[in-house]
């Protein structure tokens, strides 16, 4: 019935909100990961492990010679948007991922607001649908802001693009081989989760309410249970009975269904 339909809708919305929230967390995690592009290098003079990680904010590798000879310490250098050597796919990622993170947060906040209104009152359909539409649009926009730099960096990995690092980075301009790291994978998964939740929010529709209308009893009906004071004429009694029957007939679901046959 109606209660089961509403429960299914609420469960569906909670799953969508969970997808949106987890997707946003995953996209936030990918900002801090340095494993966007994994470089395999041949020169082990400074990069003693032979593996370097190129993120969107830092370039890191393990080294025995740059920091200390007793321990394997990770050596990192920051990449800024203003640096001339920063490749366009990395500079774009620095800007779009921050925008996408903020937009995704706003989308989740709008979804929580809409879900709260659904829980406390299903009658206010127009503002709730607008809130869900805003939440879905923001989630989709956030996913696009992440997918553009993610796919661009993935293409750079596939085509083995080089980066002209300055000398203090101790990085070769080109790796022997490179592959996509966990940062790209986590970001793509989180973006697709936000796309799914955004589509669900945009196309959300209220459950259809089916059932008779509830109206207050008419004044004539109270005369038959003895609650009113006074006498009724035969004409008024007949009029009251006819009015009651007409009111019941109007509120009868079967009567309404016969009208539409």
N, C-alpha and C positions, 0 to 999 in steps of 0.2 A: 504494500500500500504506500501511502504518502510517507510514512515514517521510514520505511525501508529505503525508499527512493532518496530521501534527504540524507540518510546515513551513508548511502553509497556515494552521493555527491560530496559529502564532507570528507570521506576517506580519500576520494579522488583528489580533492583540493589539498589535503594534507600531504599526500604523496608528491604532488606537484611542488608544494612549498619545500618539501625535503629535497627534491631534485635541484631546485633553485638554490637553496642554501648550501648544499654540499658542492654543487658546481661552482658557486662563488668562492667557497673556501679553497677549492682546488686551484682555481685561477689565481687566488691570492698567494697560494703556496708557490706557484710557478714563478712568481716575481722574484722570490728569494733564492731560487735554485740556480746554481752556476752551470748545471749540466744541460745547457741548451745544445751546444755543439761540442762533441768530444773529438779532440785532435790526437792522432797518433804521430809522434815525431821520431826522427831517426837520431838526432843529436842529443845525447844524454849528458852533456856537460853541465847544464843547469837543470834541465827537466829530467831528474834521475829516474823517475818512474816511466818515462817515455809517453806519458799521457797528460794532456792539458785540457782544461775545461774552459770553454768560452761561453759566458753568460751574457746577459744584456746590461749588467752593471759592472762585472768583474771578470778578470782572466786569472785563473789559478792553476797551480800545479805543485806537486811535491818536489822538494829539492833538499839535497844534503849540503850543497855548497853555498847557497845564497844566505842561509840563516845560520845554520850550525852543522857541524859534521857528525854530531852524536845522535841526532834525532831526525826523523823524517817530518819536516815541518812544511805546511802548505804555504806557498808564496803566492800572494795575490796583488794585483794592480787594478785600480778602478778605471772604468771607461766612462767619460762624461759626454753629454750631448754636444758640448762645445769643442771637443777634441777633433782635430782635422782628420785623424786616421779612423775614426768611428765609422763603420760601414752604414749605409742607409737603412738596411734591414734592422740593425741594432738600434740606431737612433729612432726609427719609427716605433720599435717595440718599447723604448723607454717612455715615449709620449702616450701611445695608445693603450698600453697596459694600465697606466695610472688612471687614464680616463675611464677605461672599462671597469676598473675596480670600483671607482666612485659610482658610476652608473649602475653597476650590478648591486651595490649596497642599497641604492635608492629603489631599485626594482624589488628587492626582497622586502624592504620596508613597506612599499605599497601593497605587496601581496599579503603581508601580515595584517595591515589595516583592513583590506578587503575581506580577508578570512574572518577577522574579528566581527565585522558587520554582518557577515553571513551567519555567524554563530549566535549573535544576539538579536537579529531581526531580519527575517527573509522578506519583509514587505517593502523595504527600501531598495528596489531593484536597480533603479537608474544610477545612483551614485556608486553602488557596489560594482555594477558592470563597468562603469568608467574606471574605478580603481583597479579592477582586474585587467582592463585594457591597457592602462598605464603601466602596471607591473609587467605584463607580457611584453610590451614594446621596449621597456627599459632592459629587460633580461635579454631580449634579442639583440638590442644595440650593444650591450656589454659583451655578448658572445662574439659579435662581429669585430669589436675593438680588439679582442684577443686573437681571433682566428687570423686576421690579416698579418700581424707580425709572426705568429706561429708558423703559418704556412710559408711565409716569405723566408724565414730562417730555415725551414725544412727544405725548401728549394735550394738554398745556398749550400746545404749539406749534400744534397743529391748531386749538384753540379760541382762540388768541391771548390767553392769560392775561397779566395785568399783574403788576408787582412794584413795591411802594412803596419805592423806594430812598431812603436818606437823602440829604441835600443834598451831602455831601462825595463822593458817588459821581458826581455830575454826569451822572446818567442820567435820562431821562424815565420817568415811571411806566408809559407804554404805548408800544410801538413802532408805526411805521406798518405794517409787516409783520414777521413773523418766520418762520423755517424751521428745520428740524432740521439740526444741524451734524454734523461727522464723529464727534464723541464718541458720539452716540447710535447711529450706524451701526456703528461699530467694536465697541461694546459688545454690540449685538444679534447681530452675526456671531459674536463670541467666545462668547456665551452659548449659541447654537444648536450650536456645535461641541462645547461641553462636554455639552450634552444628548445629542447623538449618541453621544459616547464613554461617557457614563454609562449609557445604555441597553445598549450593547454589553457593558460590564463586568458589569452586573446579570444579563444573560441568557447569560453565557458558560458553555459546557459543555465538558468534556474530550473529546478525540477517543476514539472507541471502539477498544479494543485487540482485534485479531483475530489469533489464532495459537495453536499448541499450547503446552501447559504444558511447562516444562522441569523435570524431576525428576532427582535424583542416581540413578545406576545402582544396581540392587539387588545385594546381596552374591552371589547365585547367578550373576549374569551374568559375574562376574570369573573364574569357573572355566573358561570356554570359551576365554579367550585365554592360558591358562597362567600367569597372574600369581600365582595362589594356590598354596600348598603343600599336598599331601595328595591322597588319592584320594576319589572319589565313588562311591557305590553307584548301581546302575541306577535305583533308585527316586528317589534324590535328584537324579539328572540329569534325569529326566523331570519331577520337581517344579519344578526350576529353569527348565526350558524352558517349562513351562506358566505359571510366574509371570512370566517375561519376556514371553511372548505376551500375557498378560492386561494387563501394564503398558503394552505398546505399543498394545494395543487401546484402553485407556482414554485414551491421549494422542493418539490418531489423530483429527484434525479431521473426517475423513470419517465416522468412526464416530459422533462426537458429532452430526454433522449428520443421519445416518440416524435417530438416536434421536428427533429432533424432527420428522421427517416425518409 
